[in-house]
Amino acid sequence: MWETTVDGRVLHFHLAGINNQNFIMRDDETGSWWQQVTGKAIFGPLQGKHLKPVFHDELTFATWKREESQGRVLRPDERVFARQEYETADWEQRMERVPVATLLQDESLGKRVLVVGITIKGSAKAYPFTALQKQNPIIDSVGGTPLVIVLGDDGKSVRAFDRAVDGHKREFFLKPNSSPLRLIDETGSEWDFTGLAVSGPLAGKTLTKIAVLEDYWFDWKTYNPKTAIYALGER
């Protein structure tokens, strides 16, 4: 997700094409072409410029709605709907069978393995989704930032947080049989999936969210060629 203002000018974007299953956007004002995945202008008068990222979560609708009961949902355009131009519900399943056009030689993971990607201060790391399913939460660090990466109780939503609180790196553990999900730290404080301490000595404190991107390995590796890969049990 990106801001549409560049150098104080609001741009209006439209789909120009798809490159290796990533949108290529074209702005009306300058005709420049922009990559969906990086927010970078790759062609035209603004080539080399970057859109400013807007923080976003990787959540299921049910999880988002539970947290934002008054949140608004973008309604489908009835004209587009009538022309049957929206993708069908099985789009992701169909895309899994589409060949990928990449020179990627790294076979550390299958091209379409789903990863949770994080970049901080020029460092990138990919966390296979299956690793998070087996080891939840994951305690790690990227770019010198101590992290806790959490899979929601829906088994699909993912969030990452800076696990430093009041200057101390905290350890987090999943509270057994908690519903909704709760994490416990070494002080005995309990934390919810939004990063808020809901009880214990640190009650009221909040963890700083870190942006994550759920992506296929081939795509993540293409745009983050020096990425590391998390291995189960790694610290």
Number of C-alpha atoms within 10 A of each C-alpha: 13 15 13 15 12 13 7 7 9 12 14 13 17 12 13 14 13 12 12 14 14 13 16 21 21 22 20 12 11 12 15 18 25 27 19 19 16 16 20 17 22 17 15 14 12 17 13 12 16 17 19 15 13 9 11 14 16 17 16 14 11 11 17 14 14 10 12 10 9 8 9 8 8 5 6 9 9 9 9 10 11 9 8 10 9 11 9 9 8 8 9 10 9 10 11 11 9 10 10 16 10 11 8 14 9 13 9 8 14 11 19 14 13 20 26 25 24 21 17 14 9 10 14 19 22 25 21 22 19 13 17 20 15 11 16 17 22 25 21 17 16 17 13 10 16 17 24 24 25 26 22 22 15 13 11 13 19 22 23 26 21 21 26 16 13 9 7 9 13 18 17 25 18 18 14 10 8 10 8 10 18 24 23 20 18 10 12 13 18 24 27 16 20 16 22 18 22 16 15 14 12 18 13 12 16 18 17 16 19 19 18 21 18 19 19 20 24 25 21 23 22 14 11 18 12 12 18 15 16 18 11 14 10 8 9
